[in-house]
């Protein structure tokens, strides 16, 4: 192999910038003797213009003006006015030629339901749809959601991750000679694939699942980690807990915990076992990354200059700095999903005073609403909430509450889509495929679920089992 023309066309389509060294890394990941049974193929789909834009974005993370107070920053006012000219969802909420700052508290908020019902209203009139891709949210906190996205916006996670790592004192050099990252999952079913990351100099990346059925031999997962030695790992607390339980040996520069918050005790155990920084990461598919865990305090610093964060009470009113409210985000870098006062469903306190770490970047304290939840089958195999969300997805459900008790019995309360019917036995049978037939699963239909709370929301998953066990 001497030039790019020898790279297979399908690989080139998924990774337009892949070179000879990148292809060698991809083949090493994919064809390794102990590689998992891959079920998907993916690539970053970046082109040269994207790399230049990502490099500029990385520089702006350090030098660009950002939110320093509750007031709407001038650069965000300009961004909103630009969006008003082309984004239907903005025009629905803001009158023409407004004083944005003056009317700000009265602008109607956006929600997850808006994206689910009318995603097309978020896409700008002048958007180039040739770059459109679709992500499905994981469903760790409720039903999954289809989100329009772009390759460049997805790749922006990389400079944001690197920025957070550096602020924790972790400097990594990515190249085609090393594996940059494993995304570690512990689910009944999930897509798994290897790829290379053009923005990180063709370094290797793999999304893997720890479930034993995904690997060719009993010790394959251990040998795969040992041989490839990823520079850092991302995953959720459930995945890292399972990795620890399996005794997988690795020497990552950091563990970045995504999706849900990690308990202090689990963080301490992981930091001790893997001798590295354990960094909390606050991100939603809809908003992109919002914050990262402070190196010193128990809070999340706002990551980027291109979002504005506020906190609202249950009635949609802005709360004072330091008061508890729903995290609400404006801005973002996803060209197909610009957000205007998007209510995340997560709650916390937005603080502007200088942090004990020395940073004057705003931070979120007491973030809540996305705690990790552990479930076990009748034979004590781990069951991820993502798997439960996938099982319930096929039914006409608006909301659900799923509870597992210490005796492993399960109670499921469902609110149906108006005008639909559902046989509870069908749901129980579907869940039994995850939890095993011997487990007691009680399914109840309650079409007033959510009506008994001021916000209309429920806690979709609850377990009496401890993640640290």
ZIQUI-V116100 format. One record per residue. N is the residue number from 0. RES is the residue in one small letter. SS is DSSP state (helix for helix, strand for strand, loop for the rest). PHI is phi in whole degrees, -180 to 180 (999 if undefined). Layout:
N_RES_SS_PHI, N_RES_SS_PHI
This chain:
0_x_loop_999, 1_x_loop_-124, 2_x_loop_-152, 3_x_helix_-66, 4_x_helix_-67, 5_x_helix_-84, 6_x_loop_-78, 7_x_loop_-54, 8_x_helix_-61, 9_x_helix_-67, 10_x_helix_-68, 11_x_helix_-65, 12_x_helix_-67, 13_x_helix_-78, 14_x_loop_-128, 15_x_loop_-56, 16_x_loop_-99, 17_x_loop_-63, 18_x_loop_-120, 19_x_helix_-60, 20_x_helix_-66, 21_x_helix_-65, 22_x_helix_-64, 23_x_helix_-62, 24_x_helix_-66, 25_x_helix_-59, 26_x_helix_-67, 27_x_helix_-62, 28_x_helix_-66, 29_x_helix_-77, 30_x_helix_-100, 31_x_loop_-53, 32_x_loop_-56, 33_x_loop_-107, 34_x_loop_-62, 35_x_loop_-65, 36_x_loop_-80, 37_x_loop_-61, 38_x_loop_-124, 39_x_loop_-154, 40_x_loop_-128, 41_x_loop_-151, 42_x_loop_-153, 43_x_loop_-81, 44_x_loop_59, 45_x_loop_-80, 46_x_loop_-119, 47_x_helix_-58, 48_x_helix_-61, 49_x_helix_-67, 50_x_helix_-62, 51_x_helix_-64, 52_x_helix_-65, 53_x_helix_-68, 54_x_helix_-65, 55_x_helix_-65, 56_x_helix_-61, 57_x_helix_-62, 58_x_helix_-66, 59_x_helix_-66, 60_x_helix_-59, 61_x_helix_-96, 62_x_helix_-108, 63_x_loop_-70, 64_x_loop_-63, 65_x_loop_-142, 66_x_loop_-61, 67_x_loop_-124, 68_x_loop_-154, 69_x_loop_-65, 70_x_loop_-69, 71_x_loop_-69, 72_x_loop_-65, 73_x_helix_-60, 74_x_helix_-68, 75_x_helix_-77, 76_x_helix_-60, 77_x_helix_-63, 78_x_helix_-63, 79_x_helix_-64, 80_x_helix_-65, 81_x_helix_-64, 82_x_helix_-66, 83_x_helix_-61, 84_x_loop_-76, 85_x_loop_-132, 86_x_loop_-104, 87_x_helix_-56, 88_x_helix_-65, 89_x_helix_-72, 90_x_helix_-64, 91_x_helix_-67, 92_x_helix_-108, 93_x_loop_-126, 94_x_loop_-70, 95_x_loop_-63, 96_x_loop_49, 97_x_loop_-90, 98_x_loop_-90, 99_x_helix_-57, 100_x_helix_-63, 101_x_helix_-70, 102_x_helix_-93, 103_x_helix_-49, 104_x_helix_-62, 105_x_helix_-97, 106_x_loop_-72, 107_x_loop_-62, 108_x_loop_-80, 109_x_strand_-107, 110_x_loop_-143, 111_x_helix_-57, 112_x_helix_-62, 113_x_helix_-60, 114_x_helix_-68, 115_x_helix_-64, 116_x_helix_-85, 117_x_loop_-138, 118_x_helix_-62, 119_x_helix_-66, 120_x_helix_-73, 121_x_helix_-91, 122_x_loop_-79, 123_x_loop_-59, 124_x_loop_-59, 125_x_loop_-100, 126_x_loop_-69, 127_x_loop_-87, 128_x_helix_-74, 129_x_helix_-66, 130_x_helix_-99, 131_x_strand_-74, 132_x_strand_-128, 133_x_strand_-124, 134_x_strand_-106, 135_x_strand_-108, 136_x_loop_-65, 137_x_loop_-69, 138_x_loop_87, 139_x_loop_-71, 140_x_loop_-120, 141_x_loop_156, 142_x_loop_-65, 143_x_loop_-72, 144_x_loop_-140, 145_x_strand_-88, 146_x_strand_-124, 147_x_strand_-68, 148_x_strand_-148, 149_x_strand_-136, 150_x_helix_-63, 151_x_helix_-66, 152_x_helix_-63, 153_x_helix_-64, 154_x_helix_-72, 155_x_helix_-65, 156_x_helix_-58, 157_x_helix_-67, 158_x_helix_-63, 159_x_helix_-67, 160_x_helix_-62, 161_x_helix_-64, 162_x_helix_-62, 163_x_helix_-65, 164_x_helix_-60, 165_x_helix_-64, 166_x_helix_-69, 167_x_loop_-96, 168_x_loop_79, 169_x_loop_-109, 170_x_loop_-113, 171_x_loop_-119, 172_x_loop_-109, 173_x_loop_-94, 174_x_loop_-157, 175_x_loop_-72, 176_x_loop_-90, 177_x_loop_-136, 178_x_strand_-95, 179_x_strand_-72, 180_x_strand_-158, 181_x_strand_-108, 182_x_strand_-94, 183_x_strand_-98, 184_x_strand_-122, 185_x_loop_-139, 186_x_loop_-136, 187_x_loop_-67, 188_x_loop_-146, 189_x_loop_-162, 190_x_loop_-71, 191_x_loop_-132, 192_x_strand_-165, 193_x_strand_-106, 194_x_strand_-160, 195_x_strand_-124, 196_x_strand_-111, 197_x_helix_-63, 198_x_helix_-69, 199_x_helix_-114, 200_x_loop_59, 201_x_loop_68, 202_x_strand_-64, 203_x_strand_-83, 204_x_strand_-144, 205_x_strand_-145, 206_x_strand_-98, 207_x_strand_-125, 208_x_strand_-121, 209_x_loop_-77, 210_x_loop_-56, 211_x_helix_-60, 212_x_helix_-66, 213_x_helix_-84, 214_x_loop_-119, 215_x_loop_-72, 216_x_loop_-137, 217_x_loop_-58, 218_x_loop_-101, 219_x_helix_-61, 220_x_helix_-63, 221_x_helix_-67, 222_x_helix_-69, 223_x_helix_-64, 224_x_helix_-62, 225_x_helix_-63, 226_x_helix_-78, 227_x_helix_-92, 228_x_loop_45, 229_x_loop_-61, 230_x_loop_-67, 231_x_strand_-152, 232_x_strand_-125, 233_x_strand_-119, 234_x_strand_170, 235_x_loop_-102, 236_x_helix_-57, 237_x_helix_-65, 238_x_helix_-65, 239_x_helix_-66, 240_x_helix_-63, 241_x_helix_-68, 242_x_helix_-60, 243_x_helix_-66, 244_x_helix_-63, 245_x_loop_-76, 246_x_loop_72, 247_x_loop_-70, 248_x_loop_-94, 249_x_loop_-156, 250_x_loop_-132, 251_x_loop_-75, 252_x_loop_-70, 253_x_strand_-164, 254_x_strand_-111, 255_x_strand_-107, 256_x_strand_-94, 257_x_loop_-105, 258_x_loop_78, 259_x_loop_-140, 260_x_strand_-73, 261_x_loop_-106, 262_x_loop_-71, 263_x_helix_-58, 264_x_helix_-67, 265_x_helix_-66, 266_x_helix_-60, 267_x_helix_-64, 268_x_helix_-63, 269_x_helix_-65, 270_x_helix_-61, 271_x_helix_-72, 272_x_helix_-70, 273_x_helix_-102, 274_x_loop_50, 275_x_loop_-151, 276_x_strand_-73, 277_x_strand_-115, 278_x_strand_-115, 279_x_strand_-74, 280_x_strand_-134, 281_x_strand_-107, 282_x_strand_-154, 283_x_strand_-125, 284_x_loop_-58, 285_x_loop_-67, 286_x_loop_-98, 287_x_strand_77, 288_x_strand_-59, 289_x_strand_-110, 290_x_strand_-154, 291_x_strand_-134, 292_x_strand_-64, 293_x_loop_-61, 294_x_loop_-64, 295_x_loop_-116, 296_x_loop_-93, 297_x_loop_-88, 298_x_strand_-152, 299_x_strand_-120, 300_x_strand_-81, 301_x_strand_-63, 302_x_loop_-80, 303_x_loop_-127, 304_x_loop_-78, 305_x_loop_-96, 306_x_strand_-130, 307_x_strand_-121, 308_x_strand_-116, 309_x_strand_-137, 310_x_strand_-120, 311_x_strand_-122, 312_x_loop_-82, 313_x_loop_-65, 314_x_loop_-95, 315_x_loop_87, 316_x_loop_-89, 317_x_strand_-69, 318_x_loop_-93, 319_x_loop_-71, 320_x_loop_-54, 321_x_loop_87, 322_x_loop_-96, 323_x_strand_-70, 324_x_strand_-162, 325_x_strand_-80, 326_x_strand_-65, 327_x_strand_-129, 328_x_strand_-121, 329_x_strand_-121, 330_x_strand_109, 331_x_loop_109, 332_x_loop_-117, 333_x_loop_-84, 334_x_loop_-66, 335_x_loop_-101, 336_x_loop_-148, 337_x_loop_-67, 338_x_strand_-113, 339_x_strand_-127, 340_x_strand_55, 341_x_strand_-86, 342_x_strand_-83, 343_x_strand_-81, 344_x_strand_88, 345_x_strand_-102, 346_x_strand_-123, 347_x_strand_-177, 348_x_strand_-118, 349_x_strand_-93, 350_x_strand_-120, 351_x_loop_-113, 352_x_loop_-67, 353_x_loop_-57, 354_x_loop_-79, 355_x_loop_-63, 356_x_loop_-77, 357_x_loop_101, 358_x_loop_-81, 359_x_loop_-104, 360_x_loop_-75, 361_x_loop_-53, 362_x_strand_-139, 363_x_strand_-105, 364_x_strand_-108, 365_x_strand_53, 366_x_strand_-63, 367_x_strand_-143, 368_x_loop_111, 369_x_loop_-135, 370_x_strand_-70, 371_x_loop_-68, 372_x_loop_-130, 373_x_loop_-107, 374_x_strand_-126, 375_x_strand_-129, 376_x_loop_-79, 377_x_loop_-61, 378_x_loop_-98, 379_x_loop_72, 380_x_loop_-74, 381_x_strand_-70, 382_x_strand_-125, 383_x_loop_-86, 384_x_helix_-54, 385_x_helix_-61, 386_x_helix_-66, 387_x_helix_-66, 388_x_helix_-58, 389_x_helix_-64, 390_x_helix_-69, 391_x_helix_-81, 392_x_loop_-59, 393_x_loop_-78, 394_x_loop_-104, 395_x_loop_-80, 396_x_strand_-113, 397_x_strand_-92, 398_x_strand_-141, 399_x_strand_-149, 400_x_strand_-125, 401_x_strand_-123, 402_x_strand_-127, 403_x_strand_-117, 404_x_loop_-93, 405_x_loop_-62, 406_x_loop_-82, 407_x_loop_79, 408_x_loop_-65, 409_x_strand_-124, 410_x_strand_-122, 411_x_strand_-124, 412_x_strand_-112, 413_x_strand_-123, 414_x_strand_-110, 415_x_strand_-88, 416_x_loop_-61, 417_x_loop_-52, 418_x_loop_86, 419_x_loop_-109, 420_x_loop_-124, 421_x_loop_-154, 422_x_loop_-86, 423_x_helix_-57, 424_x_helix_-65, 425_x_helix_-67, 426_x_helix_-66, 427_x_helix_-59, 428_x_helix_-66, 429_x_helix_-66, 430_x_helix_-70, 431_x_helix_-62, 432_x_helix_-68, 433_x_helix_-93, 434_x_helix_-99, 435_x_loop_82, 436_x_loop_-60, 437_x_loop_-75, 438_x_loop_-81, 439_x_loop_-81, 440_x_strand_-121, 441_x_strand_-108, 442_x_strand_-111, 443_x_strand_-128, 444_x_strand_-92, 445_x_loop_-139, 446_x_loop_-79, 447_x_loop_-109, 448_x_loop_-58, 449_x_loop_97, 450_x_loop_-71, 451_x_loop_-89, 452_x_loop_-113, 453_x_loop_-63, 454_x_loop_-87, 455_x_loop_79, 456_x_loop_-105, 457_x_loop_-127, 458_x_loop_-92, 459_x_loop_-69, 460_x_strand_-133, 461_x_strand_-147, 462_x_strand_-139, 463_x_loop_-87, 464_x_loop_-87, 465_x_loop_-101, 466_x_loop_-65, 467_x_loop_-76, 468_x_loop_-72
